[in-house]
Amino acid sequence: MIGMILALSVALSAGQQAASRLQRQEAGRAEVVLDCVLQTDGRFTGCRVVSETPRGVGFGAAALEQVRQMRASQAQMAEAAAGDDRRTRLSFTFLLAE
């Protein structure tokens, strides 16, 4: 699984909306796991939300928005090439700035 921590000071429209809702609900952290296909050019496609905590606040959508801009590193590509399954899980942790 590839892990990632995102601070919500990054301009993510869906993430900003979700952050606002989360601040009203609970203290500063959300986690999302996506299941994606790693393409040979490093793009992640066919992504779907596997888990989102808290649910229904919008962080799943924010993670899907962010993953469209991401590319896998050379090390991640080499690791994926060694196996038959190009599916991978991406873990996002959103931290709210105080």
Helices and strands as residue ranges (DSSP letters): E 2-7, H 13-25, E 29-38, E 44-53, H 59-67, H 74-82, E 87-95
